[in-house]
């Protein structure tokens, strides 16, 4: 019985740790979306229109709409790390 109690406590600790990690990842995703909105100068756009568009996108993804593939390609291109054309100077 004590073995089961110990296992239960260990599982509860793991769950708490995973929930903390989940919150951290959600915050990182939120920050990434905010950066994208800033880069596109979209923070000043009509908020309801942005939300409505986002809801449309979510519904389209869930419905596996054909248009999603184009969005995925555009998003991948936008989020791809940009290589600098100038060489990075070496530190002495």
N, C-alpha and C positions, 0 to 999 in steps of 0.2 A: 504494500500500500504506500509506504513512504517513497518507494521508487517511482510510483505513478505521480505522486505529489511533486517530486523533484522534476520529473519530466514535464509536468504541467507548468511549473514555474519557469523552466527553461524555455518552453514554447511561448509563454506570455512575454518573457524578455525579448525573444526574437521578434515577436509581433510588434512590440513597442519600438524596437530598433528599426524594423521595416517601415513602420508608419512614419517615423522620423525621416527616414531616407526618402519615402514617398513625398512628404511635404517639401523636402529640399529640392527634389527633382521638379515638382510642380512649380516651385518658385523660380527655378532656372528657366523652365518653359515660358512662364509668364514674362520674365525679363526679356527672353528672346523675342517674343511677340511684340513687346513694347519697343524694342530696338528696331524691329522691322517697321512698325507704324511710324516711328520717328524718322527713319531713313526715307520713307515714302511721303513724309510730311502729311500724314493722315490724321494726326491728333486733332487737327482743327476741323475735320470733316464732320458732317452731321452724325452724331452718335447713333441714333436710331437706324440710319441707313447702314452704318458699319455693322451693327448687330444683326440687322435683317439680312445683309449679305453673308455674314458668317453663318447664320442659321441655314441659309440656302445652301452654302457650301457643305455644311455638316449633313444636311438631308441628302444632297447629291452623292456624297461619299458613302453614306449608309445604303443608298439605293444602287450603288455601283454604276452610276451614270457614266456614259462614254466620255463626257467632258472632263472627268476627273483626271484622266491620263495627261491631258494637256496642262492641267494645273500642277500635277506632280512634276512634270518636266520643267515648268517655269519656276516652281519652288526650288527644285534641285539646283537649277542654274543660278538662281538668286542667292541661295545659301552656300554655294560652293565657295571654298576659300579662294580668294584672288591671289595669284602669284604676282609678286612685285616684279616689274620689268627691270628695275635697277638692281644690281648686285648689292647684297648687304655687306657693308664694310666690316672687316675683321677687327676685333678688339685686340689691342696690344697688351 
